[in-house]
Amino acid sequence: MNAHILEAVDKYNPQKDVVFLLESGHQAGFFYLTNLPMTPPQCYKTVCKEWTEFQPHHTLSIGVKTQ
């Protein structure tokens, strides 16, 4: 599995692709995301622009308004 991870990291384009290596205890998961509907830089700009939507208090206030 290590060779596969190193190959993906060497080949990935940070302008188009995302590589995740998630580790929990003795287990690890590897994800190589390509052909995304939004590029990582576009995603970053969108999250920064709409940052309040990603805050926990915002979600709670929406729930109160809709009930």
N, C-alpha and C positions, 0 to 999 in steps of 0.2 A: 504494500500500500504506500510506503514512503516514496518509492520511485514515481508512482502515479501522481502523488501530491506535488513533488518537486517539478515534474514535467508540466503540470497544469499551472503552477505558479510562474514558471519560466515563460510560458506561452501566453498567459492572460494579458489582456489589454485593459488597463484600469479606466479607460475612457468608454469601454463598451461592456466589460464583464465584471463579475463579482466572484470572489473566492472566499468561502467561509470554512474555517476549521474550528469546530465546536468540541470542547473537551469537558467531560463530566466524570470525575472519578477515574476509573480505569477504562472508560469508553470514549471514543472520539467519532465524530461525524464530519465528513468532508463534502462540501457542496461547491460545485463550479457552475455558476449561472451565466448563460450566454443568450444572445438573441432576446434581450429584455425589451419590453415595450417602451421603457424609459431608460436612458443611459444613467449611469451612476452620477455624473455631474448634474444632469437635469434633475434627478431625484433629490440630490443635496440642495440645490437651489429652491426646489419646491418646498421641501421640509423647512428650510430656513425662512422662507417667505410666509409660510402658514404655521409657524412654530407653535402658536397658542392652541391650535387644534390637536397637537400631540401631547398636551399637558393633561395630567389626570384630573385636575380641577375643572377643566373645560368639559370633559366628558360628563362629569357629575352635574354640571350646571345645565347641560342639554337635557339630561334625564329629568331634571326637575321641571324644566319648561314644558316638556311634552306630556307630563302626567296630569 
